[in-house]
Every structure is written in C-alpha cells, then in structure tokens.
Amino acid sequence: MNKYELIVILRPSDKLESLKEKVREILKKNQVVIESDEPWGIRSLAYTIDRANDGYYEYFIAQINPTAVSNIIAEFRLQPDILRYLFVKLPTLSKTA
C-alpha cells in the first residue's frame, strides 16, 4: 500500500452529501484506508467544466493499493457529478538515525 493525496472536485448541488458519501463508498469498496479527510468547500473553478463554474473540493490522504487506483478512476469516470480528481503518490520517508 502506498500513501496518496487525493483531491476530488464534485458538482455543487442539493445532493452534495450523497455525492460525498458515494465517493467514500467507492474508496471503501477498493480497500482504501483514509488517514485524513479535509473538506475545502465550494470554490470557483479556473475554467468551466461541464457547464459548472464552481466545484466542491474534498482532500484526502489515504493508503491505496497501486492496482486499485485504476479501478477507482474507472468508477469515478462513471459518475457525472465528479468533475475532476487527482491522485498524487507521496514519497516514502526512510527511517535513518
């Protein structure tokens, strides 16, 4: 398992809570261990994405199996209200004295 930063941008709507829960379900289904979850809230997008000018940002630090990342991306692509996502692998720190 590698440690990743994951940022997900959701379409802000009246069903935002169910969208956030759907993201967590997808992560849980793929055996992701969420270490921290930080909601960044609704922010203006730099450019329009799928007719949306604003997006709800959610930031995660999680341990994810590298083979599960492609499965998660495939499921995110099926959700029309997930506007964007970004996985960034964090470097592992060596334990030297």
N, C-alpha and C positions, 0 to 999 in steps of 0.2 A: 504494500500500500504506500502510495506517495501522497505528500501533502500538496494541496492545490488551493489557490484562491479562485473563487467562482463569483462572477458578477452576472446577475440576471436582470434584464430590463423587461418589465411587464407593462402591458397596456393598462393605463389607469381607467377604471370603470367601477360601476356599482358592485361588480362581482370580484373585486380585487382580493378579498380574503379567501375566496375559493381558489383563485389562481395561485396565491401563495401556498395554500395547502396542497395544490396539485404539484407544484414544484417540489415540495418536501416529500410527497408520495413517490415521485419519480426517483428522487435521490435515495430514499429508503429502500425502494424496490431493487436498486442496484448496489445495495450493501455499502452505502456511503456513510461514513462516520463524521457528523458535523461537529466541529470543535467550537466554532463560534458563528453566530448569525447576527448580522447588523443591518437593520433596515435604514437605508439612506433617504427614503421618501421619494416624493414626486419632484422631478427636476425637468427643466426644459431640455429638449434634445437639440443637438447642434444642427441637425437637418431632419426633415420629415421622414419618418419610417412608416410605411404602410398607412398613410394618412393620419399618423399620430404626431403631434408636436411636443407632447410631454410623455414621460415614462416613469414608472415606479422602479426604483433601483433597490436591489437586495444583494448584500455582500456576504459571502460565506467563506470560511476557512474550513476545509474538510480533508479527510483522508479518503482517497479514492483509488481503487484498483485501476491501473492504467488500461486494462482491457475494457473496463466498464465505461470509460469516457466516451467511446464511440457509441455505445448503447444509449447513454444519456443524451448525447447530441441528437441521435435519431429520434428519440422521444420528444425532445424539445422542438424539433422541426415540425412535428405533427400538431403542435399547439399554436393556433393562430394568434393567441394573445401574448405569447412570449416573443417580444420584438427582437431582442438580441441576448447573447450570452457570451461569456469569455472565461476560459479555463487558463490559468497560469500556474505552471508547476513551480513550487517553491524549492529552493536549493536545500539539500540536507546539510546540516552543520556537523562537522566532525568533532568528536569529543577528545580534544587534546588538552593536556595539562600545562 
